Amino acid sequence: MGKFKMKQPKLTKSKARVKKLGEVFTPPELVTQMLNDVPTDAWEHDKTFLEPSCGNGNFLVQILKRKLAAGATPLQALATMFAIDIDQDNIDEARDRLFELVAPLLSEWNKVVAKWIMRCNIVCGDALQTDHEKLFCSFPSQQQLRSILDGDGLFFQKNTCVLLPNHRVLNLKKGSAPLADHYRIINAWDKLSSSVDEELGFDYEYDNV
């Protein structure tokens, strides 16, 4: 009987992408080794991480897992993670991988909030050529999220929230409002803000809510 070989994750997508973008993903075992060297207090719930070349999310996935293991809520963990990549395909894949991890832990409404946070914090751009302030604070949704966290760095650790179109935040006790009310808020947001953040790519269609 031959020896069983564990399938290794692909570190590149294609030779063309390596040549064009210099794209080689960090091996999972190296990600683990590097994060093991991070001080313990870095996992406190209001501490932030920036991944300036996130690829398809190898570091982000492990950071999210460690934040959750340290007791952060899924929304708090996502709200304190920032990432940039030069390729939109990688950004989309990284967001999908993170959402796959947190979705089973979230209510239907908070799945919408999680996607909103990731749209704001995990963005396509050139980390070497662009002011990070512009990448993360250019659009109304990003400015709203920054305002929430500037006011209270642990906001998403302590609150279930509904985001309103006029940039106010309504705090709700869990189970205090039926999902139909969330639909009405979403519909109002859609009508009032149909063109807001178009460049950011925030999707106001919530068919799966």
N, C-alpha and C positions, 0 to 999 in steps of 0.2 A: 504494500500500500504506500502510495506516495505521500509526502509531507503536505499538510494543508497549509496554504499560504493565504493570509488575510489580504483582502483587496485593499490596496492603498488608494487614498483619495487623489484625484487628479489635481496637479498643481498648476497646470496651464490649460487654457481652452483651445488654443491653436497656435501654430508657429507664427502665423500672420499677426496675431495679437501680441505675442511676445516681441516681435520685431517692431510693431507700430507703437505699442504702449509700454513695453518693458514689463509686461504683466506676468508675474509668477506669484502664486498664492503661497502664504506661509503654511508650512506643514502643521497639522494639528498638535503633534507632540512638541513642536517648538513653541506654539501658542501657549500650551499648558505650562511649559518650563518658564516662559517669560512672565506669565501671570502669577505663577507661584512665587516669584521674586517681588511682587508688588506688596507694599506694607499692608498689614491687616486693616488699618484704619482707612485705607482707600476705598473699602467697601461700605463705609457709612453711607446712609441713604441719600444725603445731600451732596456727596462727592461726585464730580463729573468726570467723564472720560471723553477724549477726542481721538478718533482714529482717522488720520489725515489721508490714508490711502487704503480704504477698507476692503477693496476687492469685492468678493461676493459674501463677505461677512464672517470669515473664520474667527477673527478676534471678537467681533461683536457678539456672536453666538455664545462664546465662552464667558465674556463679560456679563452678558445678561443672565446666564445660568448662575454665576457667582453672586451677582446682586440679589437674585431671588433666593438663593441659599442663605444669604446674610439677612434675609427678612424683609427686603424691599417688596412693595407691591409691584405687580407688573407695570402699571402706569408710571410709578415713581422710577423704576429701573429704566424704562424707555425714555422718560423725560430728562434723565441725566446722562444720556449717551448721545454723542455727536459723531458724525462720520461724513467723510467726503470721498468720492471716487471720481475719476475723470470719465468713466464710462457709465452711461445710464443703465445698460443691461445689468451691470454688477450691482448698481443701487437697487434696482427692482428685485434682483435675486436676494440681496441682503435683507431688504424689508420683508420679503416673503418668508425667509428662514426665521426671522425674529417673530413674525406674526404666528407662524406655526407653533412656536414654543409657548407664546402667551395666550393664544386663543382659547385653549381649554380651561384657562384660569379666569376668564373674563365673562361678564354679562354681555348680552347682545349689544347694549348701548356702549359699554366700555370698549368693545371691539372697534366701534367707530372712533372713539377717542384715541385708542392705540394707533390706528391707522393715521389719524390726524397728527399725532405726535411724531410718528416716523416720517411723514411727509415734510414736517418742519425741520427735523434734526438729522436726517440721513439724506444727503443731497449730492447732486452731480456738480462737479466743479474741479478746478485745478488748484489744489491746496498750496502750490508753490507760487502761483501767479495772482491769486485772488485774496482780497482782504476777507478774513473769516467773518468779520462783523457783517459784511455784505451777504455772505452765503447763508448766514443763520438769522439775520434780522431784517431782511429786505422787504418781506411781504407781510400783509396784515395778519395772517394766521401766525407767522413766526413771531411778529411783534407782540401778539396777544399772549402766546406761550411764554415769551421772555418776561412779559409784564407779570404774569401769574407767578413765575418762579422767582423773580426778583423780589416780589412781595412776600413770598414764603417758599423757601427752598424745599420744604417738605410737604407742599400742597397736595401732591398726588399720593403721598404716604398716608394722609389723614382724611382725604375727602373723596366722595363720589361726586362727580361734577357734571353739569350740563353746560355746554358752550353755546352762548347766545350770539346772535348776529351783531349786536351793538357792542360787543367786546366786554360785556359784563359776564360774571360767572355766578351761576345759581347753584348753591350747595344743596344736595338732597340727601336725606338719610336713606340708606339702602332699603329698597322696597317701598319707598314712600310715593312713588309716582308710577302709574302703569306705563307700559311700553307705548301705548297709543299717544300719551302726552309727549313722549320723545319723538314720535313721528311728526306730531304737530310742530314741535320746535325745529326739527330738521327741515320740514317743508317751508317754514317761515324763513329759515336761514337760506334755503335754496332760492326762494323768490327775491329776498333782499340782497343776496350776495352772489348772484349767478355768475358774475364775471370776476369776483375776487379771487386772487391767487391763481389765475389761469396759467401764468408762466411757471408757477411752482408745481402745477399739475395736480392740485387737490381736487378730488373727485366728489362732486356733490350728489352723485347717484348712490343711494343706499338700498339697493334691491335686497341685500341679504340681512338687513337689520331685523 
